[in-house]
């Protein structure tokens, strides 16, 4: 929205010959672009953090499923648990 307002200011400045208004409009557009880029960076950072958490959880579950006590036999049958 702010980017659109900046474009309108720039256009109004161009029509009226107001160089300050044109410059203000361009500055507003640059600001909007920077904010958009920062927001996207934060979303990317959050998605990567969530992916890392999910991967750690999968690894944790895989270790749990595999059995960290490998080689321990079933106490009732004497069989190896991994079989």
mmCIF file of the N, C-alpha and C atoms, coordinates in Angstrom:
data_MODEL
# 
_entry.id   MODEL 
# 
loop_
_atom_site.group_PDB 
_atom_site.id 
_atom_site.type_symbol 
_atom_site.label_atom_id 
_atom_site.label_alt_id 
_atom_site.label_comp_id 
_atom_site.label_asym_id 
_atom_site.label_entity_id 
_atom_site.label_seq_id 
_atom_site.pdbx_PDB_ins_code 
_atom_site.Cartn_x 
_atom_site.Cartn_y 
_atom_site.Cartn_z 
_atom_site.occupancy 
_atom_site.B_iso_or_equiv 
_atom_site.pdbx_formal_charge 
_atom_site.auth_seq_id 
_atom_site.auth_comp_id 
_atom_site.auth_asym_id 
_atom_site.auth_atom_id 
_atom_site.pdbx_PDB_model_num 
ATOM 1   N N  . UNK A 1 1  ? 0.829  -1.180  0.000   1.00 0.00 ? 1  UNK A N  1 
ATOM 2   C CA . UNK A 1 1  ? 0.000  0.000   0.000   1.00 0.00 ? 1  UNK A CA 1 
ATOM 3   C C  . UNK A 1 1  ? 0.881  1.255   0.000   1.00 0.00 ? 1  UNK A C  1 
ATOM 4   N N  . UNK A 1 2  ? 1.900  1.245   0.847   1.00 0.00 ? 2  UNK A N  1 
ATOM 5   C CA . UNK A 1 2  ? 2.791  2.396   0.916   1.00 0.00 ? 2  UNK A CA 1 
ATOM 6   C C  . UNK A 1 2  ? 3.527  2.599   -0.409  1.00 0.00 ? 2  UNK A C  1 
ATOM 7   N N  . UNK A 1 3  ? 3.841  1.498   -1.066  1.00 0.00 ? 3  UNK A N  1 
ATOM 8   C CA . UNK A 1 3  ? 4.517  1.601   -2.354  1.00 0.00 ? 3  UNK A CA 1 
ATOM 9   C C  . UNK A 1 3  ? 3.610  2.302   -3.365  1.00 0.00 ? 3  UNK A C  1 
ATOM 10  N N  . UNK A 1 4  ? 2.340  1.957   -3.360  1.00 0.00 ? 4  UNK A N  1 
ATOM 11  C CA . UNK A 1 4  ? 1.375  2.597   -4.257  1.00 0.00 ? 4  UNK A CA 1 
ATOM 12  C C  . UNK A 1 4  ? 1.245  4.084   -3.975  1.00 0.00 ? 4  UNK A C  1 
ATOM 13  N N  . UNK A 1 5  ? 1.241  4.437   -2.693  1.00 0.00 ? 5  UNK A N  1 
ATOM 14  C CA . UNK A 1 5  ? 1.177  5.851   -2.329  1.00 0.00 ? 5  UNK A CA 1 
ATOM 15  C C  . UNK A 1 5  ? 2.423  6.580   -2.833  1.00 0.00 ? 5  UNK A C  1 
ATOM 16  N N  . UNK A 1 6  ? 3.553  5.935   -2.737  1.00 0.00 ? 6  UNK A N  1 
ATOM 17  C CA . UNK A 1 6  ? 4.795  6.528   -3.223  1.00 0.00 ? 6  UNK A CA 1 
ATOM 18  C C  . UNK A 1 6  ? 4.755  6.755   -4.723  1.00 0.00 ? 6  UNK A C  1 
ATOM 19  N N  . UNK A 1 7  ? 4.202  5.794   -5.435  1.00 0.00 ? 7  UNK A N  1 
ATOM 20  C CA . UNK A 1 7  ? 4.078  5.947   -6.888  1.00 0.00 ? 7  UNK A CA 1 
ATOM 21  C C  . UNK A 1 7  ? 3.152  7.111   -7.239  1.00 0.00 ? 7  UNK A C  1 
ATOM 22  N N  . UNK A 1 8  ? 2.077  7.235   -6.461  1.00 0.00 ? 8  UNK A N  1 
ATOM 23  C CA . UNK A 1 8  ? 1.137  8.335   -6.714  1.00 0.00 ? 8  UNK A CA 1 
ATOM 24  C C  . UNK A 1 8  ? 1.821  9.684   -6.461  1.00 0.00 ? 8  UNK A C  1 
ATOM 25  N N  . UNK A 1 9  ? 2.586  9.762   -5.374  1.00 0.00 ? 9  UNK A N  1 
ATOM 26  C CA . UNK A 1 9  ? 3.296  11.008  -5.086  1.00 0.00 ? 9  UNK A CA 1 
ATOM 27  C C  . UNK A 1 9  ? 4.298  11.328  -6.197  1.00 0.00 ? 9  UNK A C  1 
ATOM 28  N N  . UNK A 1 10 ? 5.018  10.308  -6.622  1.00 0.00 ? 10 UNK A N  1 
ATOM 29  C CA . UNK A 1 10 ? 6.001  10.518  -7.690  1.00 0.00 ? 10 UNK A CA 1 
ATOM 30  C C  . UNK A 1 10 ? 5.312  11.003  -8.969  1.00 0.00 ? 10 UNK A C  1 
ATOM 31  N N  . UNK A 1 11 ? 4.205  10.377  -9.312  1.00 0.00 ? 11 UNK A N  1 
ATOM 32  C CA . UNK A 1 11 ? 3.465  10.777  -10.515 1.00 0.00 ? 11 UNK A CA 1 
ATOM 33  C C  . UNK A 1 11 ? 2.917  12.193  -10.376 1.00 0.00 ? 11 UNK A C  1 
ATOM 34  N N  . UNK A 1 12 ? 2.381  12.509  -9.196  1.00 0.00 ? 12 UNK A N  1 
ATOM 35  C CA . UNK A 1 12 ? 1.849  13.854  -8.974  1.00 0.00 ? 12 UNK A CA 1 
ATOM 36  C C  . UNK A 1 12 ? 2.965  14.887  -9.091  1.00 0.00 ? 12 UNK A C  1 
ATOM 37  N N  . UNK A 1 13 ? 4.120  14.554  -8.551  1.00 0.00 ? 13 UNK A N  1 
ATOM 38  C CA . UNK A 1 13 ? 5.256  15.453  -8.650  1.00 0.00 ? 13 UNK A CA 1 
ATOM 39  C C  . UNK A 1 13 ? 5.710  15.638  -10.087 1.00 0.00 ? 13 UNK A C  1 
ATOM 40  N N  . UNK A 1 14 ? 5.659  14.560  -10.864 1.00 0.00 ? 14 UNK A N  1 
ATOM 41  C CA . UNK A 1 14 ? 6.045  14.641  -12.280 1.00 0.00 ? 14 UNK A CA 1 
ATOM 42  C C  . UNK A 1 14 ? 5.068  15.514  -13.056 1.00 0.00 ? 14 UNK A C  1 
ATOM 43  N N  . UNK A 1 15 ? 3.789  15.375  -12.756 1.00 0.00 ? 15 UNK A N  1 
ATOM 44  C CA . UNK A 1 15 ? 2.766  16.147  -13.468 1.00 0.00 ? 15 UNK A CA 1 
ATOM 45  C C  . UNK A 1 15 ? 2.873  17.635  -13.124 1.00 0.00 ? 15 UNK A C  1 
ATOM 46  N N  . UNK A 1 16 ? 3.079  17.904  -11.845 1.00 0.00 ? 16 UNK A N  1 
ATOM 47  C CA . UNK A 1 16 ? 3.116  19.304  -11.408 1.00 0.00 ? 16 UNK A CA 1 
ATOM 48  C C  . UNK A 1 16 ? 4.514  19.917  -11.507 1.00 0.00 ? 16 UNK A C  1 
ATOM 49  N N  . UNK A 1 17 ? 5.505  19.098  -11.789 1.00 0.00 ? 17 UNK A N  1 
ATOM 50  C CA . UNK A 1 17 ? 6.872  19.605  -11.867 1.00 0.00 ? 17 UNK A CA 1 
ATOM 51  C C  . UNK A 1 17 ? 7.510  19.800  -10.502 1.00 0.00 ? 17 UNK A C  1 
ATOM 52  N N  . UNK A 1 18 ? 6.930  19.194  -9.475  1.00 0.00 ? 18 UNK A N  1 
ATOM 53  C CA . UNK A 1 18 ? 7.436  19.315  -8.099  1.00 0.00 ? 18 UNK A CA 1 
ATOM 54  C C  . UNK A 1 18 ? 8.483  18.220  -7.859  1.00 0.00 ? 18 UNK A C  1 
ATOM 55  N N  . UNK A 1 19 ? 9.755  18.588  -7.982  1.00 0.00 ? 19 UNK A N  1 
ATOM 56  C CA . UNK A 1 19 ? 10.847 17.619  -7.838  1.00 0.00 ? 19 UNK A CA 1 
ATOM 57  C C  . UNK A 1 19 ? 10.915 17.046  -6.426  1.00 0.00 ? 19 UNK A C  1 
ATOM 58  N N  . UNK A 1 20 ? 10.581 17.856  -5.433  1.00 0.00 ? 20 UNK A N  1 
ATOM 59  C CA . UNK A 1 20 ? 10.590 17.365  -4.044  1.00 0.00 ? 20 UNK A CA 1 
ATOM 60  C C  . UNK A 1 20 ? 9.540  16.276  -3.850  1.00 0.00 ? 20 UNK A C  1 
ATOM 61  N N  . UNK A 1 21 ? 8.368  16.470  -4.442  1.00 0.00 ? 21 UNK A N  1 
ATOM 62  C CA . UNK A 1 21 ? 7.291  15.472  -4.329  1.00 0.00 ? 21 UNK A CA 1 
ATOM 63  C C  . UNK A 1 21 ? 7.693  14.180  -5.045  1.00 0.00 ? 21 UNK A C  1 
ATOM 64  N N  . UNK A 1 22 ? 8.323  14.315  -6.197  1.00 0.00 ? 22 UNK A N  1 
ATOM 65  C CA . UNK A 1 22 ? 8.803  13.132  -6.920  1.00 0.00 ? 22 UNK A CA 1 
ATOM 66  C C  . UNK A 1 22 ? 9.825  12.375  -6.076  1.00 0.00 ? 22 UNK A C  1 
ATOM 67  N N  . UNK A 1 23 ? 10.760 13.102  -5.496  1.00 0.00 ? 23 UNK A N  1 
ATOM 68  C CA . UNK A 1 23 ? 11.801 12.477  -4.668  1.00 0.00 ? 23 UNK A CA 1 
ATOM 69  C C  . UNK A 1 23 ? 11.180 11.808  -3.440  1.00 0.00 ? 23 UNK A C  1 
ATOM 70  N N  . UNK A 1 24 ? 10.190 12.476  -2.850  1.00 0.00 ? 24 UNK A N  1 
ATOM 71  C CA . UNK A 1 24 ? 9.498  11.904  -1.686  1.00 0.00 ? 24 UNK A CA 1 
ATOM 72  C C  . UNK A 1 24 ? 8.793  10.602  -2.073  1.00 0.00 ? 24 UNK A C  1 
ATOM 73  N N  . UNK A 1 25 ? 8.167  10.609  -3.234  1.00 0.00 ? 25 UNK A N  1 
ATOM 74  C CA . UNK A 1 25 ? 7.485  9.397   -3.711  1.00 0.00 ? 25 UNK A CA 1 
ATOM 75  C C  . UNK A 1 25 ? 8.459  8.253   -3.948  1.00 0.00 ? 25 UNK A C  1 
ATOM 76  N N  . UNK A 1 26 ? 9.599  8.552   -4.562  1.00 0.00 ? 26 UNK A N  1 
ATOM 77  C CA . UNK A 1 26 ? 10.611 7.510   -4.791  1.00 0.00 ? 26 UNK A CA 1 
ATOM 78  C C  . UNK A 1 26 ? 11.156 6.976   -3.464  1.00 0.00 ? 26 UNK A C  1 
ATOM 79  N N  . UNK A 1 27 ? 11.379 7.879   -2.511  1.00 0.00 ? 27 UNK A N  1 
ATOM 80  C CA . UNK A 1 27 ? 11.878 7.467   -1.188  1.00 0.00 ? 27 UNK A CA 1 
ATOM 81  C C  . UNK A 1 27 ? 10.859 6.566   -0.491  1.00 0.00 ? 27 UNK A C  1 
ATOM 82  N N  . UNK A 1 28 ? 9.595  6.912   -0.615  1.00 0.00 ? 28 UNK A N  1 
ATOM 83  C CA . UNK A 1 28 ? 8.538  6.105   0.002   1.00 0.00 ? 28 UNK A CA 1 
ATOM 84  C C  . UNK A 1 28 ? 8.502  4.708   -0.632  1.00 0.00 ? 28 UNK A C  1 
ATOM 85  N N  . UNK A 1 29 ? 8.707  4.630   -1.923  1.00 0.00 ? 29 UNK A N  1 
ATOM 86  C CA . UNK A 1 29 ? 8.736  3.335   -2.608  1.00 0.00 ? 29 UNK A CA 1 
ATOM 87  C C  . UNK A 1 29 ? 9.935  2.506   -2.151  1.00 0.00 ? 29 UNK A C  1 
ATOM 88  N N  . UNK A 1 30 ? 11.097 3.152   -2.015  1.00 0.00 ? 30 UNK A N  1 
ATOM 89  C CA . UNK A 1 30 ? 12.287 2.425   -1.542  1.00 0.00 ? 30 UNK A CA 1 
ATOM 90  C C  . UNK A 1 30 ? 12.070 1.903   -0.130  1.00 0.00 ? 30 UNK A C  1 
ATOM 91  N N  . UNK A 1 31 ? 11.442 2.722   0.701   1.00 0.00 ? 31 UNK A N  1 
ATOM 92  C CA . UNK A 1 31 ? 11.150 2.308   2.077   1.00 0.00 ? 31 UNK A CA 1 
ATOM 93  C C  . UNK A 1 31 ? 10.227 1.088   2.079   1.00 0.00 ? 31 UNK A C  1 
ATOM 94  N N  . UNK A 1 32 ? 9.186  1.138   1.255   1.00 0.00 ? 32 UNK A N  1 
ATOM 95  C CA . UNK A 1 32 ? 8.242  0.021   1.174   1.00 0.00 ? 32 UNK A CA 1 
ATOM 96  C C  . UNK A 1 32 ? 8.949  -1.244  0.681   1.00 0.00 ? 32 UNK A C  1 
ATOM 97  N N  . UNK A 1 33 ? 9.846  -1.090  -0.302  1.00 0.00 ? 33 UNK A N  1 
ATOM 98  C CA . UNK A 1 33 ? 10.601 -2.240  -0.804  1.00 0.00 ? 33 UNK A CA 1 
ATOM 99  C C  . UNK A 1 33 ? 11.473 -2.834  0.293   1.00 0.00 ? 33 UNK A C  1 
ATOM 100 N N  . UNK A 1 34 ? 12.139 -1.978  1.065   1.00 0.00 ? 34 UNK A N  1 
ATOM 101 C CA . UNK A 1 34 ? 13.014 -2.448  2.152   1.00 0.00 ? 34 UNK A CA 1 
ATOM 102 C C  . UNK A 1 34 ? 12.203 -3.175  3.227   1.00 0.00 ? 34 UNK A C  1 
ATOM 103 N N  . UNK A 1 35 ? 11.042 -2.640  3.562   1.00 0.00 ? 35 UNK A N  1 
ATOM 104 C CA . UNK A 1 35 ? 10.188 -3.288  4.563   1.00 0.00 ? 35 UNK A CA 1 
ATOM 105 C C  . UNK A 1 35 ? 9.703  -4.640  4.062   1.00 0.00 ? 35 UNK A C  1 
ATOM 106 N N  . UNK A 1 36 ? 9.342  -4.697  2.797   1.00 0.00 ? 36 UNK A N  1 
ATOM 107 C CA . UNK A 1 36 ? 8.884  -5.954  2.205   1.00 0.00 ? 36 UNK A CA 1 
ATOM 108 C C  . UNK A 1 36 ? 10.001 -6.999  2.224   1.00 0.00 ? 36 UNK A C  1 
ATOM 109 N N  . UNK A 1 37 ? 11.194 -6.566  1.881   1.00 0.00 ? 37 UNK A N  1 
ATOM 110 C CA . UNK A 1 37 ? 12.346 -7.472  1.879   1.00 0.00 ? 37 UNK A CA 1 
ATOM 111 C C  . UNK A 1 37 ? 12.642 -7.978  3.290   1.00 0.00 ? 37 UNK A C  1 
ATOM 112 N N  . UNK A 1 38 ? 12.564 -7.087  4.284   1.00 0.00 ? 38 UNK A N  1 
ATOM 113 C CA . UNK A 1 38 ? 12.809 -7.476  5.671   1.00 0.00 ? 38 UNK A CA 1 
ATOM 114 C C  . UNK A 1 38 ? 11.752 -8.474  6.153   1.00 0.00 ? 38 UNK A C  1 
ATOM 115 N N  . UNK A 1 39 ? 10.507 -8.228  5.772   1.00 0.00 ? 39 UNK A N  1 
ATOM 116 C CA . UNK A 1 39 ? 9.422  -9.140  6.153   1.00 0.00 ? 39 UNK A CA 1 
ATOM 117 C C  . UNK A 1 39 ? 9.644  -10.518 5.536   1.00 0.00 ? 39 UNK A C  1 
ATOM 118 N N  . UNK A 1 40 ? 10.027 -10.544 4.272   1.00 0.00 ? 40 UNK A N  1 
ATOM 119 C CA . UNK A 1 40 ? 10.271 -11.820 3.596   1.00 0.00 ? 40 UNK A CA 1 
ATOM 120 C C  . UNK A 1 40 ? 11.450 -12.560 4.228   1.00 0.00 ? 40 UNK A C  1 
ATOM 121 N N  . UNK A 1 41 ? 12.492 -11.810 4.591   1.00 0.00 ? 41 UNK A N  1 
ATOM 122 C CA . UNK A 1 41 ? 13.646 -12.422 5.252   1.00 0.00 ? 41 UNK A CA 1 
ATOM 123 C C  . UNK A 1 41 ? 13.236 -13.077 6.566   1.00 0.00 ? 41 UNK A C  1 
ATOM 124 N N  . UNK A 1 42 ? 12.395 -12.385 7.328   1.00 0.00 ? 42 UNK A N  1 
ATOM 125 C CA . UNK A 1 42 ? 11.935 -12.920 8.607   1.00 0.00 ? 42 UNK A CA 1 
ATOM 126 C C  . UNK A 1 42 ? 11.081 -14.170 8.390   1.00 0.00 ? 42 UNK A C  1 
ATOM 127 N N  . UNK A 1 43 ? 10.224 -14.146 7.394   1.00 0.00 ? 43 UNK A N  1 
ATOM 128 C CA . UNK A 1 43 ? 9.409  -15.336 7.104   1.00 0.00 ? 43 UNK A CA 1 
ATOM 129 C C  . UNK A 1 43 ? 10.299 -16.511 6.714   1.00 0.00 ? 43 UNK A C  1 
ATOM 130 N N  . UNK A 1 44 ? 11.315 -16.233 5.923   1.00 0.00 ? 44 UNK A N  1 
ATOM 131 C CA . UNK A 1 44 ? 12.245 -17.286 5.511   1.00 0.00 ? 44 UNK A CA 1 
ATOM 132 C C  . UNK A 1 44 ? 12.982 -17.844 6.727   1.00 0.00 ? 44 UNK A C  1 
ATOM 133 N N  . UNK A 1 45 ? 13.439 -16.942 7.603   1.00 0.00 ? 45 UNK A N  1 
ATOM 134 C CA . UNK A 1 45 ? 14.139 -17.373 8.815   1.00 0.00 ? 45 UNK A CA 1 
ATOM 135 C C  . UNK A 1 45 ? 13.230 -18.260 9.682   1.00 0.00 ? 45 UNK A C  1 
ATOM 136 N N  . UNK A 1 46 ? 11.975 -17.854 9.822   1.00 0.00 ? 46 UNK A N  1 
ATOM 137 C CA . UNK A 1 46 ? 11.027 -18.639 10.621  1.00 0.00 ? 46 UNK A CA 1 
ATOM 138 C C  . UNK A 1 46 ? 10.771 -20.003 9.991   1.00 0.00 ? 46 UNK A C  1 
ATOM 139 N N  . UNK A 1 47 ? 10.632 -20.048 8.683   1.00 0.00 ? 47 UNK A N  1 
ATOM 140 C CA . UNK A 1 47 ? 10.394 -21.325 7.997   1.00 0.00 ? 47 UNK A CA 1 
ATOM 141 C C  . UNK A 1 47 ? 11.596 -22.243 8.142   1.00 0.00 ? 47 UNK A C  1 
ATOM 142 N N  . UNK A 1 48 ? 12.802 -21.684 8.041   1.00 0.00 ? 48 UNK A N  1 
ATOM 143 C CA . UNK A 1 48 ? 14.006 -22.503 8.206   1.00 0.00 ? 48 UNK A CA 1 
ATOM 144 C C  . UNK A 1 48 ? 14.111 -23.033 9.627   1.00 0.00 ? 48 UNK A C  1 
ATOM 145 N N  . UNK A 1 49 ? 13.785 -22.196 10.608  1.00 0.00 ? 49 UNK A N  1 
ATOM 146 C CA . UNK A 1 49 ? 13.816 -22.626 12.003  1.00 0.00 ? 49 UNK A CA 1 
ATOM 147 C C  . UNK A 1 49 ? 12.800 -23.746 12.234  1.00 0.00 ? 49 UNK A C  1 
ATOM 148 N N  . UNK A 1 50 ? 11.622 -23.615 11.659  1.00 0.00 ? 50 UNK A N  1 
ATOM 149 C CA . UNK A 1 50 ? 10.596 -24.657 11.801  1.00 0.00 ? 50 UNK A CA 1 
ATOM 150 C C  . UNK A 1 50 ? 11.044 -25.951 11.131  1.00 0.00 ? 50 UNK A C  1 
ATOM 151 N N  . UNK A 1 51 ? 11.677 -25.844 9.975   1.00 0.00 ? 51 UNK A N  1 
ATOM 152 C CA . UNK A 1 51 ? 12.186 -27.035 9.288   1.00 0.00 ? 51 UNK A CA 1 
ATOM 153 C C  . UNK A 1 51 ? 13.264 -27.717 10.127  1.00 0.00 ? 51 UNK A C  1 
ATOM 154 N N  . UNK A 1 52 ? 14.132 -26.917 10.743  1.00 0.00 ? 52 UNK A N  1 
ATOM 155 C CA . UNK A 1 52 ? 15.164 -27.480 11.614  1.00 0.00 ? 52 UNK A CA 1 
ATOM 156 C C  . UNK A 1 52 ? 14.545 -28.205 12.802  1.00 0.00 ? 52 UNK A C  1 
ATOM 157 N N  . UNK A 1 53 ? 13.510 -27.585 13.404  1.00 0.00 ? 53 UNK A N  1 
ATOM 158 C CA . UNK A 1 53 ? 12.829 -28.235 14.539  1.00 0.00 ? 53 UNK A CA 1 
ATOM 159 C C  . UNK A 1 53 ? 12.198 -29.555 14.097  1.00 0.00 ? 53 UNK A C  1 
ATOM 160 N N  . UNK A 1 54 ? 11.552 -29.550 12.941  1.00 0.00 ? 54 UNK A N  1 
ATOM 161 C CA . UNK A 1 54 ? 10.905 -30.767 12.445  1.00 0.00 ? 54 UNK A CA 1 
ATOM 162 C C  . UNK A 1 54 ? 11.939 -31.855 12.175  1.00 0.00 ? 54 UNK A C  1 
ATOM 163 N N  . UNK A 1 55 ? 13.083 -31.475 11.594  1.00 0.00 ? 55 UNK A N  1 
ATOM 164 C CA . UNK A 1 55 ? 14.131 -32.454 11.311  1.00 0.00 ? 55 UNK A CA 1 
ATOM 165 C C  . UNK A 1 55 ? 14.696 -33.033 12.600  1.00 0.00 ? 55 UNK A C  1 
ATOM 166 N N  . UNK A 1 56 ? 14.905 -32.173 13.604  1.00 0.00 ? 56 UNK A N  1 
ATOM 167 C CA . UNK A 1 56 ? 15.401 -32.684 14.896  1.00 0.00 ? 56 UNK A CA 1 
ATOM 168 C C  . UNK A 1 56 ? 14.398 -33.652 15.507  1.00 0.00 ? 56 UNK A C  1 
ATOM 169 N N  . UNK A 1 57 ? 13.121 -33.322 15.402  1.00 0.00 ? 57 UNK A N  1 
ATOM 170 C CA . UNK A 1 57 ? 12.078 -34.200 15.955  1.00 0.00 ? 57 UNK A CA 1 
ATOM 171 C C  . UNK A 1 57 ? 12.051 -35.535 15.215  1.00 0.00 ? 57 UNK A C  1 
ATOM 172 N N  . UNK A 1 58 ? 12.196 -35.495 13.890  1.00 0.00 ? 58 UNK A N  1 
ATOM 173 C CA . UNK A 1 58 ? 12.236 -36.740 13.120  1.00 0.00 ? 58 UNK A CA 1 
ATOM 174 C C  . UNK A 1 58 ? 13.437 -37.592 13.522  1.00 0.00 ? 58 UNK A C  1 
ATOM 175 N N  . UNK A 1 59 ? 14.583 -36.939 13.666  1.00 0.00 ? 59 UNK A N  1 
ATOM 176 C CA . UNK A 1 59 ? 15.784 -37.669 14.072  1.00 0.00 ? 59 UNK A CA 1 
ATOM 177 C C  . UNK A 1 59 ? 15.627 -38.274 15.457  1.00 0.00 ? 59 UNK A C  1 
ATOM 178 N N  . UNK A 1 60 ? 15.013 -37.506 16.347  1.00 0.00 ? 60 UNK A N  1 
ATOM 179 C CA . UNK A 1 60 ? 14.763 -37.994 17.702  1.00 0.00 ? 60 UNK A CA 1 
ATOM 180 C C  . UNK A 1 60 ? 13.854 -39.223 17.665  1.00 0.00 ? 60 UNK A C  1 
ATOM 181 N N  . UNK A 1 61 ? 12.799 -39.129 16.859  1.00 0.00 ? 61 UNK A N  1 
ATOM 182 C CA . UNK A 1 61 ? 11.872 -40.254 16.750  1.00 0.00 ? 61 UNK A CA 1 
ATOM 183 C C  . UNK A 1 61 ? 12.545 -41.461 16.096  1.00 0.00 ? 61 UNK A C  1 
ATOM 184 N N  . UNK A 1 62 ? 13.378 -41.208 15.100  1.00 0.00 ? 62 UNK A N  1 
ATOM 185 C CA . UNK A 1 62 ? 14.084 -42.311 14.435  1.00 0.00 ? 62 UNK A CA 1 
ATOM 186 C C  . UNK A 1 62 ? 15.010 -43.014 15.424  1.00 0.00 ? 62 UNK A C  1 
ATOM 187 N N  . UNK A 1 63 ? 15.715 -42.237 16.243  1.00 0.00 ? 63 UNK A N  1 
ATOM 188 C CA . UNK A 1 63 ? 16.592 -42.849 17.250  1.00 0.00 ? 63 UNK A CA 1 
ATOM 189 C C  . UNK A 1 63 ? 15.769 -43.644 18.252  1.00 0.00 ? 63 UNK A C  1 
ATOM 190 N N  . UNK A 1 64 ? 14.625 -43.100 18.622  1.00 0.00 ? 64 UNK A N  1 
ATOM 191 C CA . UNK A 1 64 ? 13.754 -43.786 19.575  1.00 0.00 ? 64 UNK A CA 1 
ATOM 192 C C  . UNK A 1 64 ? 13.248 -45.094 18.975  1.00 0.00 ? 64 UNK A C  1 
ATOM 193 N N  . UNK A 1 65 ? 12.815 -45.032 17.689  1.00 0.00 ? 65 UNK A N  1 
ATOM 194 C CA . UNK A 1 65 ? 12.304 -46.222 17.020  1.00 0.00 ? 65 UNK A CA 1 
ATOM 195 C C  . UNK A 1 65 ? 13.393 -47.274 16.847  1.00 0.00 ? 65 UNK A C  1 
ATOM 196 N N  . UNK A 1 66 ? 14.602 -46.829 16.555  1.00 0.00 ? 66 UNK A N  1 
ATOM 197 C CA . UNK A 1 66 ? 15.725 -47.735 16.336  1.00 0.00 ? 66 UNK A CA 1 
ATOM 198 C C  . UNK A 1 66 ? 16.178 -48.358 17.644  1.00 0.00 ? 66 UNK A C  1 
ATOM 199 N N  . UNK A 1 67 ? 16.037 -47.626 18.705  1.00 0.00 ? 67 UNK A N  1 
ATOM 200 C CA . UNK A 1 67 ? 16.449 -48.121 20.007  1.00 0.00 ? 67 UNK A CA 1 
ATOM 201 C C  . UNK A 1 67 ? 17.879 -47.722 20.306  1.00 0.00 ? 67 UNK A C  1 
ATOM 202 N N  . UNK A 1 68 ? 18.022 -46.813 21.201  1.00 0.00 ? 68 UNK A N  1 
ATOM 203 C CA . UNK A 1 68 ? 19.353 -46.337 21.552  1.00 0.00 ? 68 UNK A CA 1 
ATOM 204 C C  . UNK A 1 68 ? 20.132 -47.374 22.351  1.00 0.00 ? 68 UNK A C  1 
ATOM 205 N N  . UNK A 1 69 ? 19.444 -48.385 22.856  1.00 0.00 ? 69 UNK A N  1 
ATOM 206 C CA . UNK A 1 69 ? 20.108 -49.409 23.660  1.00 0.00 ? 69 UNK A CA 1 
ATOM 207 C C  . UNK A 1 69 ? 20.456 -50.621 22.815  1.00 0.00 ? 69 UNK A C  1 
ATOM 208 N N  . UNK A 1 70 ? 20.693 -50.443 21.545  1.00 0.00 ? 70 UNK A N  1 
ATOM 209 C CA . UNK A 1 70 ? 20.961 -51.531 20.612  1.00 0.00 ? 70 UNK A CA 1 
ATOM 210 C C  . UNK A 1 70 ? 21.703 -52.701 21.248  1.00 0.00 ? 70 UNK A C  1 
ATOM 211 N N  . UNK A 1 71 ? 21.278 -53.891 20.914  1.00 0.00 ? 71 UNK A N  1 
ATOM 212 C CA . UNK A 1 71 ? 21.917 -55.083 21.447  1.00 0.00 ? 71 UNK A CA 1 
ATOM 213 C C  . UNK A 1 71 ? 21.283 -55.583 22.728  1.00 0.00 ? 71 UNK A C  1 
ATOM 214 N N  . UNK A 1 72 ? 20.360 -54.860 23.310  1.00 0.00 ? 72 UNK A N  1 
ATOM 215 C CA . UNK A 1 72 ? 19.697 -55.309 24.526  1.00 0.00 ? 72 UNK A CA 1 
ATOM 216 C C  . UNK A 1 72 ? 18.654 -56.340 24.130  1.00 0.00 ? 72 UNK A C  1 
ATOM 217 N N  . UNK A 1 73 ? 18.630 -57.437 24.835  1.00 0.00 ? 73 UNK A N  1 
ATOM 218 C CA . UNK A 1 73 ? 17.688 -58.496 24.479  1.00 0.00 ? 73 UNK A CA 1 
ATOM 219 C C  . UNK A 1 73 ? 16.390 -58.337 25.248  1.00 0.00 ? 73 UNK A C  1 
ATOM 220 N N  . UNK A 1 74 ? 15.355 -58.919 24.690  1.00 0.00 ? 74 UNK A N  1 
ATOM 221 C CA . UNK A 1 74 ? 14.049 -58.929 25.326  1.00 0.00 ? 74 UNK A CA 1 
ATOM 222 C C  . UNK A 1 74 ? 14.180 -59.798 26.573  1.00 0.00 ? 74 UNK A C  1 
ATOM 223 N N  . UNK A 1 75 ? 13.831 -59.271 27.707  1.00 0.00 ? 75 UNK A N  1 
ATOM 224 C CA . UNK A 1 75 ? 14.076 -59.983 28.965  1.00 0.00 ? 75 UNK A CA 1 
ATOM 225 C C  . UNK A 1 75 ? 13.264 -61.264 29.102  1.00 0.00 ? 75 UNK A C  1 
ATOM 226 N N  . UNK A 1 76 ? 12.140 -61.391 28.402  1.00 0.00 ? 76 UNK A N  1 
ATOM 227 C CA . UNK A 1 76 ? 11.326 -62.593 28.539  1.00 0.00 ? 76 UNK A CA 1 
ATOM 228 C C  . UNK A 1 76 ? 11.765 -63.691 27.573  1.00 0.00 ? 76 UNK A C  1 
ATOM 229 N N  . UNK A 1 77 ? 12.092 -63.328 26.350  1.00 0.00 ? 77 UNK A N  1 
ATOM 230 C CA . UNK A 1 77 ? 12.406 -64.362 25.359  1.00 0.00 ? 77 UNK A CA 1 
ATOM 231 C C  . UNK A 1 77 ? 13.896 -64.548 25.152  1.00 0.00 ? 77 UNK A C  1 
ATOM 232 N N  . UNK A 1 78 ? 14.681 -63.547 25.552  1.00 0.00 ? 78 UNK A N  1 
ATOM 233 C CA . UNK A 1 78 ? 16.101 -63.643 25.337  1.00 0.00 ? 78 UNK A CA 1 
ATOM 234 C C  . UNK A 1 78 ? 16.508 -63.254 23.913  1.00 0.00 ? 78 UNK A C  1 
ATOM 235 N N  . UNK A 1 79 ? 15.514 -62.846 23.121  1.00 0.00 ? 79 UNK A N  1 
ATOM 236 C CA . UNK A 1 79 ? 15.809 -62.470 21.744  1.00 0.00 ? 79 UNK A CA 1 
ATOM 237 C C  . UNK A 1 79 ? 16.310 -61.024 21.677  1.00 0.00 ? 79 UNK A C  1 
ATOM 238 N N  . UNK A 1 80 ? 17.085 -60.763 20.645  1.00 0.00 ? 80 UNK A N  1 
ATOM 239 C CA . UNK A 1 80 ? 17.591 -59.418 20.376  1.00 0.00 ? 80 UNK A CA 1 
ATOM 240 C C  . UNK A 1 80 ? 16.401 -58.560 19.943  1.00 0.00 ? 80 UNK A C  1 
ATOM 241 N N  . UNK A 1 81 ? 16.250 -57.396 20.498  1.00 0.00 ? 81 UNK A N  1 
ATOM 242 C CA . UNK A 1 81 ? 15.124 -56.502 20.191  1.00 0.00 ? 81 UNK A CA 1 
ATOM 243 C C  . UNK A 1 81 ? 15.124 -56.058 18.726  1.00 0.00 ? 81 UNK A C  1 
ATOM 244 N N  . UNK A 1 82 ? 16.274 -55.979 18.090  1.00 0.00 ? 82 UNK A N  1 
ATOM 245 C CA . UNK A 1 82 ? 16.336 -55.483 16.724  1.00 0.00 ? 82 UNK A CA 1 
ATOM 246 C C  . UNK A 1 82 ? 15.797 -56.491 15.714  1.00 0.00 ? 82 UNK A C  1 
ATOM 247 N N  . UNK A 1 83 ? 15.546 -57.680 16.097  1.00 0.00 ? 83 UNK A N  1 
ATOM 248 C CA . UNK A 1 83 ? 15.064 -58.704 15.171  1.00 0.00 ? 83 UNK A CA 1 
ATOM 249 C C  . UNK A 1 83 ? 13.603 -58.580 14.930  1.00 0.00 ? 83 UNK A C  1 
# 
